Amino acid sequence: SDVTLFECQYDSKRSYLGLSMKGHHGHQTEAAGSAPRTAQRACTDMMGVPVKVEKVSKLRPGFHEIIMKETNSARRVACTVSDKGSIEDWVEMN
């Protein structure tokens, strides 16, 4: 019932480039940005447990904010990360 549409990007050599969130239930107005795989992986790996990426927002050039929720709890985190995977800020939202 909680559908999230997304699009994976690959280069011509089939290497994964990133993920674009397209919003819940197909509503483009809720579309989130995309972040390079290195940035996403840095944030999700830091959580250490399965997570759902709720929103990806582009900040200044080269940086994104990724908001995640643990799959099996109410814990939510906002991770500010460079496109190269350096975590710049980590905010527990609960």
N, C-alpha and C positions, 0 to 999 in steps of 0.2 A: 504493500500500500504506500510505502514511502520510496517512490522511484526517483533515482537521480540519473539523469542522462549525462553521458560524458563522451569525449572523443579523444582517442589516442593518436598521436602524431609519430610518424616514422620517416626516416630519410630514405634515399634511394637504395641504400644498402641494408634496409630493414632494421636499422638500429633505432631503438626507442628514443624519441626526443622529448616527449612530455605529454601531459594530460590536460584537456580543457573541460571544465565542468560546464554543463549546459543548463543547469537548473533542475528544479523538482517538477515532476509531472509534465515535463515538456514546455514549461513557460520560459521563453527566452528572456523575459524581463528579469528573471532571477539568475541569469547566467553569471557565473563567476569567471574570473580570469584563468589563465593557465600559468604554470610555472615549470621550469626545466626539471627533468627527472631528478637530477642531482639535488636540487633544492627540496623537492618533495620528499625524497628519500631521507635526507638529513633530519627533517622534522619528524617524519613517521618513525624512523629508527630510534630517535631520542625518546619517543613515548614508550617503546619497549613492549607494547601489547597491541593487539589488533585495534585499529581506529577507523572511523569514518571521517573523511575530509568533508567538512561542511561548506567551506568557502575558501577560495583562493583570490586574493586581491593584489593587483600590481601596485607597488608603492613607487618610490623614485626609481629611475633607471637602474636595473641590475638587482632589484630587491622585491620580494613578495611577502605578504602576510598570509599564513596558512592557518585556518582555524580547524581544529580537529576535536572529535569526541571519541572517547574510548568506547568500543563496541559493547562491553559488558558492564559499564558503570556510567555515572553521570558526569565524570571528569571531562572538562573541556579545557583546551589550551590554545593560545594564540602564539604562533611561532613566526618571528620575523627572520627571514633567511635571505642570504645573497643567492644569486643565480648559480654561483659556484659551490653552494652547499655550506657556507659558513653561517651558523646561527648567531644572529645579532641580538635577539631579545626573545625571552620565553616568559609568557604570562599565564599563570594558572587562573582560569576564569571562574572557578567554583568558590 
